[in-house]
Each structure stands twice: as structure tokens, then as C-alpha cells.
Amino acid sequence: MTTVRVAVGSGNPCKIEAVRRAFDQIFSSDDVKIVISSHSVPSGVADQPFGDEETRQGAKNRALAAYNAACSEAKESNHLEDMPDFAVGLEGGLEKVVHEEDEELWCMAWMAIVGSNSTTCASAKAEDDEYCAVNGESKSLSW
């Protein structure tokens, strides 16, 4: 059996379960076991991020911090087999959207995923998100 280890940059049970379900769906096989670890890490952005850039940056920061925290824990406990294969950061934010003469405040979220053999952190919003479709598209962020 193959084990896929995923570090989540949050202690929020809803976010952890969302990540578990997503990875279970992607790796849907009796031969794959998903192991989730949660890490309460800072986002490095405001408590209530405003706008896509700040919210996306918070997700990226959480993914990288979760990856680093999980790696540190594995090394400290001398269990290198517990090193994460992926790390995920989720960040919710607000965005002001102007429709004709009216302004609305929209709630949105970004997810960032980093892989253990990667130098790229991929981030995305839902494809069918009306705001995303009108104002931009998902991007990959390199560091």
C-alpha cells in the first residue's frame, strides 16, 4: 500500500476534512492511504485578508509553513518516512466587487498546494467562481 502524507496549514476541522476529501477523491484507490497532519501556522497576512493577492499569499504562506513544520517534526522525531508528500494552505478573504453603480463585498477562498519534489506552489479558486471568471484566472506562484 502507498501512503500519501499531506500537511495542512490549519487546525480548523472543516479545512482539514475538506483537504482529506479532496485527496481521497484524487487518489481514490484501495492501494493508497491518505495520512493528514494538521499544523496551526501563521498566514503572514491580515486576520481578514482583503483582495485576491493578499488572500492567495496567505494560502501560499500556510502551505509552505505547513510543509516546513511537518518536515521539522519528522526530522526531530527521527521518522523521515513521515515527511509530507504535499502541503496545503487554505485562506479565506473578502473582495469588493463593483457591478454597474453598486458595490458588493464577496467572500472567497484560495487553496495553495506544494509538493515535496517541487519548486512551484500551485494556487487556485473554483473555475465556476463568477468573480474569478470575470476578473482573472488561477495562477501558479513560483518561489
C-alpha positions as a Markdown table, in Angstrom:
| # | Residue | x | y | z |
|---|---|---|---|---|
| 1 | Met | 0.0 | 0.0 | 0.0 |
| 2 | Thr | 1.2 | 3.5 | -0.9 |
| 3 | Thr | 0.9 | 6.2 | 1.8 |
| 4 | Val | 0.4 | 9.8 | 0.7 |
| 5 | Arg | 1.2 | 12.2 | 3.5 |
| 6 | Val | -0.5 | 15.7 | 3.4 |
| 7 | Ala | 0.4 | 18.5 | 5.8 |
| 8 | Val | -2.5 | 21.0 | 6.2 |
| 9 | Gly | -1.7 | 24.6 | 7.3 |
| 10 | Ser | -4.6 | 24.8 | 9.7 |
| 11 | Gly | -6.1 | 23.4 | 12.9 |
| 12 | Asn | -9.6 | 24.1 | 11.6 |
| 13 | Pro | -11.5 | 20.8 | 11.4 |
| 14 | Cys | -13.6 | 21.9 | 8.4 |
| 15 | Lys | -10.4 | 22.8 | 6.4 |
| 16 | Ile | -8.7 | 19.5 | 7.4 |
| 17 | Glu | -11.8 | 17.5 | 6.3 |
| 18 | Ala | -12.0 | 19.4 | 3.0 |
| 19 | Val | -8.4 | 18.5 | 2.2 |
| 20 | Arg | -8.9 | 14.9 | 3.3 |
| 21 | Arg | -11.9 | 14.6 | 1.0 |
| 22 | Ala | -10.1 | 16.2 | -2.0 |
| 23 | Phe | -7.1 | 13.9 | -1.7 |
| 24 | Asp | -9.3 | 10.9 | -1.1 |
| 25 | Gln | -11.1 | 11.8 | -4.4 |
| 26 | Ile | -7.9 | 12.3 | -6.3 |
| 27 | Phe | -6.1 | 9.2 | -5.0 |
| 28 | Ser | -9.2 | 7.0 | -4.9 |
| 29 | Ser | -7.7 | 3.6 | -4.7 |
| 30 | Asp | -7.7 | 0.7 | -2.1 |
| 31 | Asp | -3.9 | 0.8 | -2.6 |
| 32 | Val | -3.5 | 4.4 | -1.4 |
| 33 | Lys | -3.7 | 5.5 | 2.2 |
| 34 | Ile | -4.0 | 9.3 | 2.8 |
| 35 | Val | -2.5 | 10.5 | 6.1 |
| 36 | Ile | -3.3 | 14.0 | 7.1 |
| 37 | Ser | -1.3 | 16.1 | 9.7 |
| 38 | Ser | -2.5 | 19.5 | 10.8 |
| 39 | His | -0.3 | 22.4 | 11.7 |
| 40 | Ser | -1.5 | 25.7 | 13.1 |
| 41 | Val | 0.7 | 28.0 | 11.2 |
| 42 | Pro | 0.5 | 31.8 | 10.6 |
| 43 | Ser | -0.7 | 33.1 | 7.2 |
| 44 | Gly | 1.6 | 36.1 | 7.3 |
| 45 | Val | -1.3 | 38.3 | 6.1 |
| 46 | Ala | -4.1 | 40.2 | 7.9 |
| 47 | Asp | -6.5 | 38.3 | 10.1 |
| 48 | Gln | -9.2 | 39.2 | 7.5 |
| 49 | Pro | -7.4 | 39.3 | 4.1 |
| 50 | Phe | -8.8 | 41.7 | 1.5 |
| 51 | Gly | -8.4 | 41.0 | -2.2 |
| 52 | Asp | -7.1 | 38.2 | -4.3 |
| 53 | Glu | -3.4 | 39.0 | -3.9 |
| 54 | Glu | -3.4 | 39.1 | -0.1 |
| 55 | Thr | -5.7 | 36.0 | 0.2 |
| 56 | Arg | -3.6 | 34.0 | -2.3 |
| 57 | Gln | -0.4 | 35.0 | -0.5 |
| 58 | Gly | -1.9 | 33.8 | 2.8 |
| 59 | Ala | -2.7 | 30.4 | 1.3 |
| 60 | Lys | 0.8 | 30.1 | -0.1 |
| 61 | Asn | 2.3 | 31.1 | 3.2 |
| 62 | Arg | 0.3 | 28.5 | 5.0 |
| 63 | Ala | 1.2 | 25.7 | 2.6 |
| 64 | Leu | 4.9 | 26.5 | 2.9 |
| 65 | Ala | 4.8 | 26.8 | 6.6 |
| 66 | Ala | 2.8 | 23.5 | 7.0 |
| 67 | Tyr | 5.4 | 21.8 | 4.8 |
| 68 | Asn | 8.3 | 23.1 | 6.8 |
| 69 | Ala | 6.5 | 22.3 | 10.2 |
| 70 | Ala | 5.8 | 18.7 | 9.1 |
| 71 | Cys | 9.4 | 18.2 | 7.8 |
| 72 | Ser | 10.8 | 19.6 | 11.1 |
| 73 | Glu | 8.6 | 17.3 | 13.2 |
| 74 | Ala | 9.6 | 14.2 | 11.1 |
| 75 | Lys | 13.3 | 15.1 | 11.4 |
| 76 | Glu | 13.1 | 15.8 | 15.2 |
| 77 | Ser | 11.3 | 12.5 | 15.8 |
| 78 | Asn | 13.8 | 10.7 | 13.5 |
| 79 | His | 10.8 | 9.4 | 11.4 |
| 80 | Leu | 11.9 | 10.6 | 8.0 |
| 81 | Glu | 9.2 | 8.3 | 6.5 |
| 82 | Asp | 6.7 | 10.8 | 7.9 |
| 83 | Met | 7.9 | 13.6 | 5.6 |
| 84 | Pro | 5.0 | 15.1 | 3.7 |
| 85 | Asp | 4.4 | 14.4 | 0.0 |
| 86 | Phe | 2.2 | 17.5 | -0.2 |
| 87 | Ala | 1.3 | 20.5 | 1.9 |
| 88 | Val | -1.9 | 22.5 | 1.6 |
| 89 | Gly | -2.8 | 26.1 | 2.7 |
| 90 | Leu | -6.4 | 27.4 | 2.6 |
| 91 | Glu | -7.2 | 31.1 | 3.1 |
| 92 | Gly | -10.5 | 32.9 | 3.0 |
| 93 | Gly | -10.7 | 36.6 | 2.2 |
| 94 | Leu | -13.0 | 39.4 | 1.1 |
| 95 | Glu | -13.2 | 41.3 | -2.2 |
| 96 | Lys | -15.0 | 44.4 | -3.1 |
| 97 | Val | -16.8 | 43.9 | -6.5 |
| 98 | Val | -18.4 | 46.8 | -8.4 |
| 99 | His | -21.5 | 46.0 | -10.5 |
| 100 | Glu | -22.6 | 49.0 | -12.5 |
| 101 | Glu | -23.2 | 51.5 | -9.8 |
| 102 | Asp | -23.4 | 49.1 | -6.8 |
| 103 | Glu | -20.6 | 47.7 | -4.7 |
| 104 | Glu | -20.8 | 44.2 | -3.1 |
| 105 | Leu | -18.5 | 42.6 | -0.7 |
| 106 | Trp | -17.7 | 39.0 | -1.8 |
| 107 | Cys | -16.3 | 36.2 | 0.4 |
| 108 | Met | -13.8 | 34.0 | -1.4 |
| 109 | Ala | -11.1 | 31.5 | -0.7 |
| 110 | Trp | -7.8 | 30.3 | -2.2 |
| 111 | Met | -6.0 | 27.0 | -1.9 |
| 112 | Ala | -2.3 | 26.5 | -2.4 |
| 113 | Ile | -0.6 | 23.1 | -2.8 |
| 114 | Val | 3.1 | 22.4 | -2.7 |
| 115 | Gly | 4.7 | 19.1 | -3.5 |
| 116 | Ser | 7.7 | 17.6 | -1.8 |
| 117 | Asn | 9.7 | 17.5 | -5.1 |
| 118 | Ser | 8.6 | 20.8 | -6.4 |
| 119 | Thr | 9.7 | 24.4 | -6.6 |
| 120 | Thr | 6.3 | 25.6 | -7.6 |
| 121 | Cys | 3.3 | 26.3 | -5.4 |
| 122 | Ala | 0.1 | 26.0 | -7.3 |
| 123 | Ser | -2.9 | 28.1 | -6.2 |
| 124 | Ala | -6.4 | 28.1 | -7.4 |
| 125 | Lys | -10.0 | 29.3 | -7.0 |
| 126 | Ala | -13.0 | 27.4 | -8.3 |
| 127 | Glu | -13.3 | 27.5 | -12.1 |
| 128 | Asp | -17.0 | 28.4 | -11.9 |
| 129 | Asp | -16.4 | 31.2 | -9.5 |
| 130 | Glu | -18.1 | 34.2 | -11.2 |
| 131 | Tyr | -15.6 | 36.7 | -9.7 |
| 132 | Cys | -12.7 | 34.6 | -10.9 |
| 133 | Ala | -14.1 | 34.2 | -14.4 |
| 134 | Val | -14.7 | 37.9 | -14.7 |
| 135 | Asn | -11.5 | 39.3 | -13.1 |
| 136 | Gly | -8.8 | 36.7 | -13.7 |
| 137 | Glu | -7.8 | 33.1 | -13.6 |
| 138 | Ser | -5.9 | 30.8 | -11.3 |
| 139 | Lys | -2.2 | 31.2 | -11.3 |
| 140 | Ser | 0.9 | 29.2 | -10.3 |
| 141 | Leu | 3.2 | 31.0 | -7.9 |
| 142 | Ser | 6.9 | 30.2 | -8.1 |
| 143 | Trp | 9.3 | 30.9 | -5.2 |
